[in-house]
Amino acid sequence: MNTSKTVIAVENISLFIGKNKILHEISMEFEEGKIYGVIGRNGSGKTMLMKCICGFIPVTKGRIVVERQVVGRDVDFPKDIRFILETPGFIPYYSGYRNLKNLAKLNRKIGKEEIESALEVVGLKEKAKLSVRKYSLGMKQRLGLAQAIMENPKILILDEPMNGLDKEGVVQMREYLLRLKEKGTTILLASHSAEDIAVLCDDTYELEHGKIVARGIDSTR
């Protein structure tokens, strides 16, 4: 008996920006407790697709359903999604901890313990009091990951989350994402790394010029 639960359904969506068709009749399903790779070259439509799922860009045709709610109709921004899209932005003269503390105040779901735990997971515990303007690119990426995971979301959308991480950081992040998967988190991962996809993903969708051109792990080879 199949007891898997679909948490995100992308139903025949298209996206126009001006006269340019960015996404072409895309349909996908993402199940609870699995990691999905969304792969393709720069300009293939990966980031735009993720922005549509998060509710940042309304689709022109079709619909996206997250946790039984239609994005843009029932909810503007799905509440159980956390994400890293492009380069994370923080207040540079605040410490890493203070940035996360201010963000945590928006939802009032977590406190000091959860923030510190997220910082420890991404390897920033010792740098938590340092102002973000002194962070390297890799440290800023780690802080973005801490922000994404600190509230223990049901869905994580990560666009090139390993950018700027050293080898040890990549290994640690892979291990953490696999632990989240075991707890039932659904993860969408855009990555140029075939190794990331092979190690982490249960399934993949490959995009090219805004169209799905392949499905399955073998499409990365």
Steps between C-alpha positions, in 0.01 A plus 500: 500500500642840399472739794719777356360850529534764228591831664563701182317455170605709200214466255565590136645843575630751250665833573528801273706805584403757242493312171759248613380156600722395791329176609316266261209280622691354797347234724679351803417332830710508816427252778551530872837391637686493168780705345452612141764639268397773258786512255595684185734763363485868590190646338317167493222630727595335832505817710184640339318174573607518864387863525159399366468220757589745779236746374742775398395490134142416392468242225333597175326166449434192716532488875732403785356324804700492825355308793155502331504879453519664159783753492371844404138409579477338842835632621750751366807341657480139626570514874688172534766580236845637578746572223832625374464660159810667360735676748359530855469861620559614858556828688880527478564690825298251709654177626396170347305415814321837509398466136341162573341625821330786313374263231370258764288780649288508183335164570570469874534123473850456638740649754867517589547124527379426147702788352818384671433142391467607134823700523678198643368273225641725226831551680454864605466460876844653563430789258146579614596831667707623206341767278386365165709755309804301617359171370645329195273389215496148644407627846214705356379190319513305827305777675237480225470127559465559874217744431329248273514210748464667840119477510498133396289553186305227323637607161847631411578657162872544448653660190870404485533473882857366487641811329790640701525201735830317541518121469434446870203736487355316201527165679340641815216657304429180308483306827262755647269504198479120512406519869226750416373263234478220759285728716256552211621828351448540126801662331532651152863545406642681200865413452764488228679223693432151368644365825250697711217364287626141516557507877185685603217464252222241472388638166585779256339726245726642231404830339619651175364829360213486749390147406536164675734296281578207731380336820695277736847471652652364176431835334797647689750263337 
